Amino acid sequence: VKPNWRLYNRVQWMYLHNPTEGHHARSFLQLRSGLQYKNFQVGAGYTADWYGPSREFLGNAGLFGRVEIP
């Protein structure tokens, strides 16, 4: 791999709890994996979302592109 190219991986997780109503509000898990060239990333991603007290599920997979603005 040349010096400007490198692997890009990201994991992000969030959990929101509604303390007033005492239940789950929303949570998600985001996974990204691909290549980075300088400040541009491209690759495959997956997002898993859970909504509301019954934790209804919504999953989404696809390609992503991202640019970091300095």
C-alpha positions in Angstrom: 0.0 0.0 0.0 1.4 3.4 -1.0 2.0 6.1 1.7 -1.2 8.1 0.9 -3.4 5.0 1.0 -4.5 3.3 4.2 -7.4 1.2 5.6 -10.3 3.1 7.1 -12.5 1.4 9.8 -15.0 3.0 12.1 -17.4 1.8 14.8 -19.9 4.1 16.4 -22.6 3.2 19.0 -25.2 5.3 20.7 -27.8 4.5 23.4 -30.5 6.9 24.5 -32.7 6.3 27.5 -35.7 8.5 28.3 -35.4 9.0 32.1 -38.8 10.8 32.4 -40.7 7.9 30.8 -38.2 5.2 32.0 -37.7 3.4 28.7 -35.4 3.0 25.7 -35.7 5.9 23.2 -33.2 5.1 20.4 -30.0 3.3 19.9 -27.8 2.6 16.8 -24.7 0.9 15.7 -22.7 2.1 12.7 -20.0 0.1 11.0 -17.8 1.4 8.2 -14.9 -0.3 6.5 -13.0 0.8 3.4 -10.0 2.7 2.1 -8.7 6.2 2.8 -6.7 8.3 0.3 -5.5 11.5 2.0 -8.8 13.0 3.4 -11.2 11.0 1.4 -12.8 7.7 2.5 -14.8 5.2 0.5 -16.1 1.7 1.3 -19.0 -0.4 2.7 -21.2 0.4 5.7 -24.0 -1.0 7.8 -26.3 0.8 10.3 -28.5 -0.9 12.8 -31.2 1.3 14.4 -33.6 0.5 17.3 -36.4 2.9 18.0 -38.9 3.3 20.9 -39.7 1.3 24.0 -40.4 -1.9 22.0 -37.0 -1.5 20.2 -38.3 -1.6 16.6 -35.4 -2.6 14.3 -34.3 -1.0 11.1 -31.1 -2.1 9.3 -29.4 -0.5 6.3 -26.4 -1.6 4.3 -24.6 0.1 1.4 -21.6 2.1 0.1 -20.4 5.3 1.6 -18.1 8.2 0.6 -16.7 10.7 3.1 -14.5 13.8 2.9 -12.8 15.2 6.0 -12.7 19.0 5.7 -9.5 20.4 7.4 
